[in-house]
Amino acid sequence: MYFTGIKVNDKVWSFDFGWGRVEEVTKNSFYVKFDTMKNMYNRRRYCFNGIECNFNNMKNQTIFWDEFIFDIPTKPKIPLQVKQYQIHLNDNYHGSELVDIEIKQQGEDEFYDIANHGLMRDDIDIAYFAYRQIKQFSRLLALRDQECINSKGYKFILNKTNWYIVNNGKQFLIYADDSHYSLCKIYFKTKEDAQYICDILNNEQFDL
């Protein structure tokens, strides 16, 4: 048994009550008075296997020779799952679900057309850079529309505060814009929505 040989005045530790001292040992059990118990008659009886004897339904050991030290876990970063947008580049540069983006060489002139929508590039590396930017734009748009009900489908409104996200290479930051419209920004109706998505990205819960 775990507590075979236990004696009066031995110190023990309980999940429920902390540190205590053995006051009495009988043939089949022992009694413990805990430091947290002020009433001199309020003590607990344990079997030698460490299970409290007074409860028939008690199945787990709750008392030990020494204290258990736990590292409190932080909340895990659970990657968000969002719908993969297939985007069609229209005049407003907004996503919809029409076609995939792909880079195609046009004729012998080695111009690269992104998704056949006239975004011509004369260098394959530049074309792929633009391709990645558009894919990130579409995934961020999908994330906003899934996670922010108030900002779902939100577009820039002139003379109104429009919040958007900027990646400075180290972290995502939020800015306000009320004077002009940029095709490369995804706007939010509220600062809270923009900050919420910013936190998701900075906490690496979503990979653009």
ABEGO torsion letter per residue (X at the ends): XAABGBBBGBBBBBAAAEBBBBABBBAABBBBBBAABABAABBBBBBAAGBBAABAABABBABBABBBBBBBBBBBBBBBBBBBBBBBBBAAGBBBBABBBBBBBBEAAGBBBBGGAGBBBABAAAAAAAAAAAAAAAAAAAAAAAABAAABGBBBBBGBBBBBBBBAGABBBBBBBAABBBAABBBBABAAAAAAAAAAAAAGABBX
